Amino acid sequence: MMPSIFSYQSAEVDWCEGNFERSQIIAEYYNTISNVSFFILSPVLLYLNRQYRQQRALPLYFVSGLLLCVGVFSTYFHMTLSYVGQLLDELSILWTLAVSYAIWYPRVYFPRCIKSRKHFFWLSGITTVISTFMSFIKPAFNAYALNCIAFHLLYLTRRELKKCNDKRVHQMAKVMVMWWVLAIGSWISDRWLCGLWQAINFPYFHSFWHVLIAMSLLYCCPLVIYFDVNYEMPKFKPKIGYWPSDSSPVVVPYIILEEAHKQC
């Protein structure tokens, strides 16, 4: 008899952390609780970038809500290791990326056949729906495909930085990439070097991935907002601020809107 797709441990993927070692109902304990980073990320983005939120409420609320869904579904997946949990986890990431592209992808990079943002919405939607159905074919490959999208985002960031002279923007991009490298290194390490980490009783690198990728997004989202203001809100000049203050040893970046000429 085939197991239910909602059953515990029915997923195609099982991460390095041992199952049910610290709880009878949570399969991967640390991989589950580390998703708290996404529950913190969404409200922080909304609160700190409130000037942008006042001008473009729907995009920021929508993306922040989807990031919250990523946290919820990732929690469910690592708690149960169910097939449904795996797909919800991966598809929530796919749709978060798709909506972010549809909303924030600069018009200057649209394909020649795309004449408006509305047309790009349709292209993004159709591509994402097709990708959603394809994700059911071999779910074990989905995570690798999703991680590859990061290379396109890094390429776009590099192109935008060439147009920009603001040192704070360049610094924010460097910190974002640093967190991403640490995050993807943790993800790959957990996937490919599991035997080593189990041998030394430290199989927790996927939980590090959750925290580190959230840190990277904490810098990535304001960076994307910065470029969006330059392209879509010409009456404002974006400026990077740091919370709690510029002089603090640990800071979180956010975007301030000033009514002035564009800098980049």
N, C-alpha and C positions, 0 to 999 in steps of 0.2 A: 504493500500500500504506500502510495506516494505521500510524503509529508505535506501538510498545509503550507501555503506560501506565507502564512502568518506565524508559523511555528518557530520556536526558538531554534537557532542554528540551522535554518533552512537556506541561508544566503550562500552565494557562491564564493564569498570572500570571508576569511577569518584572519584577523590581524594578530600580531605577535603576542600581545598580552594574553596571559592564561585566562580561561573562561571560568566564571563562578568561583573565583578564589577568595573574594572578599564579600560576596553577597550571593544569596540563593536566587535572587530575582534579577540581578544585573550581571550580564555575561562578561562584559569588559568594563571593569569598575572605573579605572582612570581614563580610559577612552570616552567613557560616558560623562563623567563629571567635568572633564576639561572643556566640554562644550559651553560651560558657563561664560567663556570668553565671548561667544556670539551674543549672549543675552546682555552683556555689558556693552558690546560694540555698538549695537543699533541705537540705544538711547543716547549714548555719548555723541555719535555722529549727528543726531537730531538736535541735541541741546547746544553743542558747540557751534554748529553751522547754522544757527537760527536766523542770521541775516539772509543767507541764501534760501533757507526754508521759507521765509516770508515772501520771497520773490518767486520761487519755483517750488511750491509746496509738494505737488503731486510726485515729481521725480524722486525727491529725497525720502518722502514717506513710503513710496512704493518700494524703493531699493532697500531701505532700512527694514521694512516689513519682511521682505524676502530673505534678508540676512538673518532675521529672527527665525524664519521658517527653516533655514539651513541648520540653525542650532537645534531647533525642536526635532527635526527629522534625523539629524545625526545622533542626537541623544537616544531617540527611539531605536535606531539601527544598532548602535553599540550596546544598548541595553538588552536587545533581543537577538541580534545577529540573524534576523529574519529576512527572507527574500524581499518581502514588501518594504521592510525598513531600508534595505540596501538601495532599492530603486527610488524610494522617496528621498533618501539622502542625496543620491547622485542627480536626480531630476530637479531637486530644489536648487542645486548648484547651477545646473544647466540653465534653468529659467531665470535665475538671478543674473547670470552673465548675459543672457539674451536680452532681458529688459534693460540692463545697464548699457549694452551696445545700442539698442534701439533709441534710448533716451539721450545718451551722451556722445555717441560716436560723431566726431566732427564732420560737418557737411563736406569739407574740402577733400575728404578721403572717400566719399561716396563713389561707387562704380558709375561709369559714364551713363549707364542705362537708367540710373536712379535720379530723378529730377527734384524730389522733395523729401522731407522728413516722413511724410505719410507713406510714400512709396517704400521708404527704407523700413518703416514699421512692418509693412506687409512682407517684405523680403525676410526680415528677422523672424517674424512670426511663422512663416511657412517653413523656413530652415529649421527652426526650433521644434516645430511639430514633427517634421520628418526625423530629426535627430532623436526626439522622444520615442518614436516607434522603433527606430533602429537600436536604441539602448536596450530593448528587450531581447535582442538576438544573442548577445554575449555580454551580460552585465559585468563580468570580471574585467573587461577591457575599458569600461566606461571611465573609470578614474584616471587612467592613463591619457585618454583623449581629452578629458577636461583639463588636466594639468598642462597639456600642450598649448591650450589657448593662452596661457600666461606668456608664452614667447611672443605672440602677436601683440599683447598689451605692452610688453617691454619694448618692442619695435616702435610702436606708436609713441610711447613715452620718449624714446630717444629722438624721434623726429620733431616732437614738440619742444623738447629742451634745446634743440638747435636754434629755434626761433626766439628763445627766451633768455634774457640777461639777468633776471632776478636770481641772486645767489641763494636766497632762501628756498626757491623752487628747486634748484639743483640739489641743494642739501636734503630737502625732503624726499626727492626721488632716490637719492643714494641710500637714505635710511630705509625707504620702502624696499629697495632691492636687497639690502642687507637682510632684512627680516624674511623676505621671500626665499633667499638662498638658504638661510637656516631652516625655514619651514620645509622646503622641498627636499633638502638634505635629510631632514628627520623622516619625511614620508618615504623616501627611497630606502633609507637605512632600515626602517621597520619592515619594509616589503621584501628587500633583497638580502638583508643580513640578520634575519630573525634568529637563525641558529646560534650566531655569535652572542646576541643579546640575551637569549634564553640561557646560554651556557654560563654567563656571568650574572644571571638573575636580574636583568635590567631591561625587560621588554616593553618599555613605555614610550618609545619614540613617536608613535602615532598620536599619543596624547599631547606631546610637545608640538606636533604639527598643528593641532587645533589652536593652541595658544599663539604660536608664532605666525600662522597665516592671518589670524585676527589682528595681530600687531601690524602686519604688513598692510592689511586693509585699512587700518587706522590712519595710515599715511597715504595709501593709494586713493581713498575716496576724496579727501581734500584736494589732492593733486588733480584728479579728474574734474572736480568742481571748479578749480582754478581755471583750467583750460576751457571749461564750458562757459564760464563768465566772460572770458575773452572773446569767445565766438558768438555767443547767443545774447549777451547782455552788454552791448557796447557803451551804455551810459554809465557803467560801473567799472572801476579798476579794482581787481582782486588783490588782496594783500594777505600774506600768511601771518597769523597770530599763533601764539603758543600759550597753552593752558597748563599750569595756573599762571605762569609769567615767563617772560623771556629768559630770566636769570635762573630759573629753577633747574636743578640737575636732571630731573625727569620731566619731559614735556609732552603734550599732545597737540598736534597741529590742527588748526581750523582756518576757515576763510572769513576774512573781513571784507565787506564791500564799501568802497569809497567812490563818491561821485567825482570822477576825474577821467583823464585820458588813459587809454590802455598802456600798460608797460611793455607787454610782450606782443 
